């Protein structure tokens, strides 16, 4: 089951507080991407992991 | 109506979120899984909650979240997230306590200015009293915490009051007295004692065992949050306790009786930060909220004993 729209609406990048982009099947799995910080926040078992230390640094090409 | 529960994977937070869901509220839970104790135990605490379609969980640090965004969809805040532990709060560790207990509270209150909350309930602690001579202790005695942890919990209380006075945020602080029951943290006395009884381990007791606590069963603590929602008195502070003062030695004798195991005790010197006695005067909560503790020590320990046996069955 994908993450709810309601939950997505209240989440921002913990680092820059900017918008996040939801991706269902990124190379890293389901998650939220901050294009500004180039960070991928994984969603595991429908739980968004909004911890900067657990975010995955992504390459620029992955964000396009 | 939506409630935000911070520290939702913890002992009290998980029980509270379950109760709120049962009452028909929608619940957003936040927890960063601090490493104070096993993350596995916290995951187990969330199992029932994850089954509800009205529960949303965010694994995050309050200090990093965009709190105004989250509070836009929130009616009630239950701020239970904290760095726990009296004895661990000395020295360099104090910084973690100021971050998680003071700064996180201030950030949440600051964000609350921008929305119209129905209530902001803050989990305070009996540790704000320190070694008071007034027993049972009413809310208005002079507060003199004996541990750095107590200082940070008191600072959080003061922040709640001043944001209420200056910005009209409907804050209420609840001073919990030694809460126990299923899901109790593994560093807390009854959890350690019951585990030791089950596994036939020795336990260490700090002090002579004659120190007393006003033990409070988890369901009494949870009930009072629902009472506060029905009788909101912004700016107020309430003692919430079981209403009976019991020494550790007496509690240990009761544990031996309930479990059928005699626990071997090693007495260690009293630790800095530990208070000698706690006993709450709960007259204010009785009169204003209609609070009356329902679960006695024997029944409460019996329930925790059942839980302890389930979580340590594979040891």
Interface residues (C-beta under 8 A of the other chain):
Chain A: X4 X6 X7 X9 X10 X11 X12 X14 X15 X17 X45 X46 X47 X48 X49 X50 X51 X52
Chain B: X28 X32 X50 X56 X57 X58 X59 X60 X61 X64 X65 X66 X69 X70 X72 X73
